[in-house]
Amino acid sequence: MKKWTIFLLVIAAIPQRTWGELKKATTLQSPKKNQADKKDRYSEIPVIDTIVVKIYGPLRTDIITKYEVNLPALDGSKRTLDDLILERLMYQDAEKYHMLADEDAIDKQLKGVMRDNNLDADQMDKIFTNSGYSYLDGRRQFGIMIAVNSIVNFKITSRMIVPDKEVVAYYDTHPEIEEAAYHIQRTEVPFSTIQSKEQQILRLEKMARLGKTSNDIAWGDAFWVHESELATHLKFITSMKEGAICQPIETGTGFELYKFLEKKPERLRTLQERYREIVTILRQPKLREMLDQYKKELLANATIVYLDQPES
């Protein structure tokens, strides 16, 4: 009884003229006129997006729109329509095996990416925006990437075992030489304001011959450099002896000096040092082969209907 009372009170509150106009406006018109009006109204609505593909997968039906095809991946790379179709099917496969990342997992991995790349939350948000994603859509796409990586690792990567004999054979037939490295220090001495240039040169040359420097010369931090990294005018460093200081090299503002600390001779890199990288090299062709087979299986268990081709 209360509900009807409230309803009647609302009607009574409408002015009589307004109520009559409302009644007249809601009088049924002919079906043909209504249909024509609807058609005219809908024809004026701009098309914002169109469906390009329908994917009838094992768990559900997914759609891909023209807008999504034109969106780059989060790393900025361009994705093809085939890439998106396979991504959706892999995501459904990950869901089937309960491998979807929850919000906590997405947060944890996002923080890891931000930490590894020295990014703050605003910079991460800007990366999403520059790729055409809102922050929430960017998070969602990041979650899709995690799921796809998880299912690929579960079905392919974790099952790829490279025998030790193949690693050793590759190591023996592809030796890798590490070039010699030189541990040096550098300093720059500005032109003296109390000595002539000739006097200063004589002083620095004497210091270089004796291999001793005065307290007023501050050497920079020691660093390693390979011969291939040395500029042509610094190749003399490779023939210096430990503890030696080179003759002063005049610059635009003073003199440059180098102190030779120690040398690592050229050597053959060991199997232990190269084991992981060799395994990665040997897995690549097998990975492509298994990934192609996995893609074929996904497509065989789905129906792909192309509705409209996106603009190239």
Summary of the structure (lengths in Angstrom):
residues: 312
radius of gyration: 36.0
end to end distance: 63.6
largest distance: 112.0
contacts: 740
relative contact order: 0.12
helix: 54%
strand: 15%
